[in-house]
């Protein structure tokens, strides 16, 4: 069978992982994907070991897609890292079908609703357009963003509010309005009560670049392993290689500025001054008072008290010390905007 003839069957050469644990990821979604893309290999998976085994037995694919949220996508990256030889730093092509809540990678690559994405895949008959991203390594996990402070607290408060919502209010609680209400009704009051922890940001790598108010990026010639990049209060402190957190929140607008380095960011404004700046924060405005950006290989953050840590949008408990480093592998993601 020629390549042209093969591609007449929608989905041929694609593999789709459906997260069976996601609220919208269940057998109905897997059946619908199989119906719409009959040539694709569709797998409903509950555990990482199942995904690993599926990848080991999967025929060569044009693209492996994660149908779920950011957690599903990061889980697929982890499985690829375990299954495919590490001598090849670039992971096989993958994409994200949005079934989660925030969908950071899906949004930043131009994905819309699930039906729209499936239709584009069914109709596309040429090479799949890809976009390359670096990865942050945190506690052995490869991810697109991670951090401590408001981002972790807002994610936890948003999920708690979502779980408490019943009936018609559940749909509103899952939207951007629910996210913002979690910020104002839960996260902000807690920060007023407990204040900001102090953080020490220590460089553990070699090259360090800093973002200036003008938008220029300059190398810090004085930076060495052990150099203190920042010491003081922190409302948010983390690292990313993806500009968004989901919901179009450009929490790390410069994350793709330097492939091969992670964007380390500290924001230290007091909550009462930060709240009026939320629209500018959301849009990724620069410069912004109290915001510091570096591009590094490896940093360690040490906090004055235990703080919540999120990795790829999933809560990971409390930490006093967190290390972020650029992962040795990169990922190529399906660029939905360029699908014909």
C-alpha positions as CSV (number, residue, x, y, z in Angstrom):
1,X,0.0,0.0,0.0
2,X,1.4,3.4,-0.9
3,X,1.7,6.2,1.6
4,X,-1.0,8.2,-0.3
5,X,-3.4,5.3,-0.2
6,X,-2.7,4.6,3.4
7,X,-3.5,8.1,4.6
8,X,-7.0,7.8,3.1
9,X,-7.9,6.0,6.3
10,X,-8.4,8.7,8.9
11,X,-6.0,8.4,11.8
12,X,-3.6,5.9,10.2
13,X,-0.2,6.3,11.8
14,X,-1.5,8.0,14.9
15,X,-1.6,6.6,18.4
16,X,-3.8,8.1,21.1
17,X,-3.5,7.6,24.9
18,X,-6.8,8.2,26.8
19,X,-6.4,8.9,30.5
20,X,-9.0,6.6,32.2
21,X,-8.6,8.5,35.5
22,X,-9.5,11.9,34.1
23,X,-13.0,13.2,34.7
24,X,-13.7,13.3,31.0
25,X,-11.4,10.5,30.0
26,X,-13.4,7.3,29.9
27,X,-14.4,4.5,27.6
28,X,-16.9,6.7,25.7
29,X,-14.1,9.1,24.7
30,X,-11.9,6.1,23.6
31,X,-14.8,4.6,21.6
32,X,-15.6,7.9,19.9
33,X,-11.9,8.5,19.0
34,X,-11.8,4.9,17.5
35,X,-14.9,5.7,15.4
36,X,-13.7,9.0,14.1
37,X,-10.1,7.9,13.6
38,X,-10.4,4.2,12.6
39,X,-6.8,4.0,11.6
40,X,-5.4,5.1,15.0
41,X,-4.2,2.9,17.8
42,X,-6.3,4.1,20.8
43,X,-5.4,2.9,24.3
44,X,-7.4,3.6,27.5
45,X,-4.8,3.6,30.4
46,X,-5.0,3.9,34.1
47,X,-1.4,3.4,35.2
48,X,2.0,4.5,34.0
49,X,3.1,0.8,33.7
50,X,0.2,0.2,31.2
51,X,1.4,3.2,29.1
52,X,5.0,2.0,29.2
53,X,3.9,-1.4,27.9
54,X,1.7,0.1,25.2
55,X,4.5,2.2,23.9
56,X,6.9,-0.8,23.8
57,X,4.5,-2.7,21.6
58,X,3.3,0.2,19.5
59,X,4.2,0.2,15.8
60,X,6.1,3.2,14.4
61,X,3.7,6.2,14.6
62,X,3.6,9.6,13.0
63,X,2.5,11.1,16.3
64,X,1.4,9.9,19.8
65,X,-1.3,12.0,21.3
66,X,-2.3,12.4,24.9
67,X,-6.1,12.8,25.4
68,X,-6.4,14.4,28.8
69,X,-5.0,17.4,30.7
70,X,-1.5,18.5,31.5
71,X,-1.1,15.5,33.9
72,X,-1.8,13.1,31.1
73,X,0.7,14.8,28.8
74,X,3.4,14.8,31.4
75,X,2.7,11.1,32.2
76,X,3.1,10.3,28.5
77,X,6.4,12.3,28.4
78,X,7.6,10.2,31.4
79,X,6.7,7.0,29.7
80,X,8.5,8.0,26.5
81,X,11.5,8.9,28.6
82,X,11.6,5.4,30.1
83,X,10.8,3.5,27.0
84,X,12.8,5.2,24.2
85,X,16.6,5.2,24.2
86,X,18.1,8.2,26.0
87,X,20.9,8.4,23.5
88,X,18.4,10.3,21.4
89,X,17.6,13.5,23.2
90,X,14.6,14.4,21.1
91,X,11.5,12.5,22.1
92,X,9.2,11.1,19.3
93,X,6.5,13.4,18.0
94,X,3.5,13.9,20.3
95,X,0.4,16.0,20.7
96,X,-2.2,16.9,23.2
97,X,-6.0,16.5,22.8
98,X,-7.6,18.8,25.4
99,X,-9.7,16.9,27.9
100,X,-8.3,18.5,31.1
101,X,-9.1,21.7,33.0
102,X,-6.1,24.0,32.3
103,X,-4.6,22.4,29.2
104,X,-1.5,24.5,29.1
105,X,0.3,22.6,26.3
106,X,-2.9,22.2,24.3
107,X,-3.7,25.9,24.4
108,X,-0.1,27.1,23.7
109,X,0.0,24.9,20.5
110,X,-3.4,26.2,19.3
111,X,-5.7,23.3,20.2
112,X,-9.4,24.0,20.5
113,X,-12.2,21.7,21.6
114,X,-11.7,17.9,21.3
115,X,-14.1,17.7,18.3
116,X,-12.3,20.4,16.4
117,X,-8.9,18.6,16.9
118,X,-10.3,15.2,15.8
119,X,-11.8,16.8,12.7
120,X,-8.4,18.4,11.8
121,X,-6.6,15.1,12.3
122,X,-9.1,13.2,10.2
123,X,-8.8,15.6,7.3
124,X,-5.0,16.2,7.4
125,X,-3.1,14.1,4.9
126,X,0.4,15.6,4.9
127,X,3.3,15.8,7.3
128,X,2.3,16.9,10.8
129,X,3.7,20.3,11.8
130,X,5.7,20.2,15.1
131,X,6.9,22.7,17.6
132,X,9.9,22.0,19.9
133,X,9.9,22.6,23.7
134,X,12.5,22.1,26.4
135,X,11.6,20.3,29.6
136,X,12.1,21.1,33.3
137,X,13.3,18.3,35.5
138,X,11.9,18.4,39.0
139,X,12.4,15.6,41.5
140,X,12.9,13.2,38.6
141,X,9.8,14.3,36.7
142,X,10.0,15.9,33.2
143,X,7.5,18.7,32.9
144,X,6.7,22.0,31.2
145,X,6.2,24.0,34.4
146,X,6.5,23.7,38.2
147,X,6.6,26.0,41.1
148,X,5.7,27.1,44.7
149,X,3.6,29.9,46.0
150,X,0.4,31.3,44.5
151,X,0.5,29.0,41.5
152,X,0.4,25.9,43.7
153,X,-2.1,27.5,46.2
154,X,-4.4,28.6,43.4
155,X,-4.4,25.1,41.8
156,X,-5.2,23.5,45.2
157,X,-7.9,26.0,46.0
158,X,-9.4,25.7,42.5
159,X,-9.6,21.9,42.8
160,X,-11.1,22.1,46.3
161,X,-13.7,24.5,45.1
162,X,-14.4,22.3,42.0
163,X,-14.9,19.2,44.2
164,X,-17.3,21.1,46.5
165,X,-19.4,22.4,43.6
166,X,-22.6,20.4,42.9
167,X,-25.2,20.5,40.2
168,X,-25.3,23.5,37.8
169,X,-22.6,25.3,39.8
170,X,-20.0,22.7,38.8
171,X,-19.8,23.9,35.2
172,X,-19.2,27.5,36.4
173,X,-16.7,26.3,38.9
174,X,-14.7,24.5,36.2
175,X,-14.5,27.6,34.0
176,X,-12.2,30.6,34.1
177,X,-14.7,32.3,36.4
178,X,-14.3,29.4,38.9
179,X,-10.5,29.8,38.7
180,X,-10.7,33.5,39.4
181,X,-13.2,33.0,42.3
182,X,-10.7,30.5,43.8
183,X,-8.1,33.2,43.6
184,X,-10.1,36.0,45.3
185,X,-12.2,33.9,47.8
186,X,-9.5,31.4,48.9
187,X,-6.0,32.1,47.8
188,X,-5.9,35.9,48.5
189,X,-7.4,35.6,52.1
190,X,-4.8,32.9,53.0
191,X,-1.9,35.1,51.8
192,X,-3.2,38.0,53.8
193,X,-3.3,35.8,56.9
194,X,0.1,34.0,56.5
195,X,2.2,36.4,54.4
196,X,4.9,35.5,52.0
197,X,7.8,33.1,52.7
198,X,11.4,34.1,52.0
199,X,13.3,32.2,49.3
200,X,17.0,31.9,48.5
201,X,17.6,31.2,44.8
202,X,21.0,29.6,44.2
203,X,22.5,29.0,40.8
204,X,23.9,25.4,40.5
205,X,24.7,25.5,36.8
206,X,27.1,27.5,34.6
207,X,25.6,30.0,32.2
208,X,22.9,32.4,33.6
209,X,21.0,35.1,31.7
210,X,18.8,37.8,33.1
211,X,15.8,39.6,31.6
212,X,16.1,43.3,31.8
213,X,13.1,45.8,32.0
214,X,13.8,46.7,28.4
215,X,13.1,43.1,27.3
216,X,16.8,42.5,26.5
217,X,18.4,39.3,27.7
218,X,22.0,39.7,29.1
219,X,24.5,37.1,30.3
220,X,25.4,37.5,34.0
221,X,29.2,37.3,33.7
222,X,29.5,37.1,37.5
223,X,27.3,34.0,37.8
224,X,29.0,30.8,38.9
225,X,27.8,27.7,40.6
226,X,26.9,28.8,44.1
227,X,26.0,32.4,43.1
228,X,22.9,33.7,44.8
229,X,20.5,35.1,42.2
230,X,17.8,36.3,44.7
231,X,17.1,36.4,48.4
232,X,13.9,37.9,49.8
233,X,10.1,37.5,49.9
234,X,8.4,35.4,47.2
235,X,4.7,35.2,46.3
236,X,5.6,32.9,43.3
237,X,8.8,31.1,42.7
238,X,9.2,28.4,40.0
239,X,10.5,27.4,36.5
240,X,9.0,26.7,33.1
241,X,9.6,26.0,29.4
242,X,6.0,26.7,28.5
243,X,4.6,30.2,28.4
244,X,1.1,29.3,29.8
245,X,-0.5,27.7,32.8
246,X,-3.7,27.1,30.9
247,X,-6.8,29.4,30.6
248,X,-4.5,31.7,28.6
249,X,-2.6,32.6,31.7
250,X,0.8,33.6,30.5
251,X,2.6,33.0,33.7
252,X,6.0,32.5,32.0
253,X,5.8,34.7,28.8
254,X,9.5,34.3,28.1
255,X,9.8,30.6,28.7
256,X,10.6,29.8,25.0
257,X,13.1,32.6,24.7
258,X,16.1,30.4,25.1
259,X,15.8,26.7,24.2
260,X,18.3,24.8,26.3
261,X,17.7,26.8,29.4
262,X,14.8,27.0,31.9
263,X,13.0,30.3,32.7
264,X,13.3,30.8,36.4
265,X,10.8,33.4,37.8
266,X,10.3,35.0,41.2
267,X,7.4,37.4,41.9
268,X,7.5,39.2,45.3
269,X,4.7,41.8,45.3
270,X,2.5,41.8,48.4
271,X,-0.9,40.4,47.7
272,X,-2.7,43.7,48.2
273,X,-0.5,45.3,45.5
274,X,-0.6,42.2,43.3
275,X,-4.4,41.8,43.0
276,X,-4.8,45.0,41.0
277,X,-2.1,43.7,38.6
278,X,-3.8,40.4,37.9
279,X,-4.9,41.4,34.4
280,X,-1.3,42.4,33.6
281,X,0.0,39.2,35.2
282,X,-2.5,37.1,33.2
283,X,-1.4,38.7,29.9
284,X,2.3,38.3,30.7
285,X,3.0,42.0,30.8
286,X,6.6,43.2,31.0
287,X,8.1,44.9,32.9
288,X,6.2,44.3,36.1
289,X,7.2,45.6,39.5
290,X,8.4,42.7,41.7
291,X,9.0,40.3,38.8
292,X,12.4,38.7,38.2
293,X,13.3,36.4,35.3
294,X,16.5,34.4,34.7
295,X,17.4,31.7,32.2
296,X,19.4,29.0,33.8
297,X,20.6,25.4,33.6
298,X,20.1,24.4,37.2
299,X,18.9,26.3,40.4
300,X,18.0,25.4,43.9
301,X,15.3,27.3,45.9
302,X,15.3,27.2,49.7
303,X,12.3,28.6,51.5
304,X,11.9,29.9,55.0
305,X,9.0,27.6,55.7
306,X,7.4,24.6,54.0
307,X,5.5,25.7,50.8
308,X,3.2,23.8,48.4
309,X,4.8,22.4,45.3
310,X,3.0,21.8,42.0
311,X,4.6,19.9,39.1
312,X,2.8,20.3,35.8
313,X,-0.3,21.4,37.6
314,X,-0.5,18.5,40.0
315,X,-0.1,19.1,43.7
316,X,3.0,17.3,45.2
317,X,2.8,18.3,48.9
318,X,5.0,20.7,50.9
319,X,8.7,21.4,50.4
320,X,11.4,23.5,52.0
321,X,13.9,23.0,49.1
322,X,13.2,22.4,45.4
323,X,15.7,22.0,42.6
324,X,14.9,22.8,38.9
325,X,17.1,21.9,36.0
326,X,16.9,21.8,32.2
327,X,16.2,18.2,31.2
328,X,18.6,16.5,28.8
329,X,15.6,15.7,26.5
330,X,13.3,17.9,24.4
331,X,9.8,17.2,23.1
332,X,8.2,18.0,19.8
333,X,4.5,18.9,20.0
334,X,1.9,18.9,17.3
335,X,1.3,22.6,16.3
336,X,-2.5,22.6,15.8
337,X,-2.6,26.1,14.3
338,X,-0.7,24.8,11.2
339,X,-2.9,21.9,10.5
340,X,-4.7,22.4,7.2
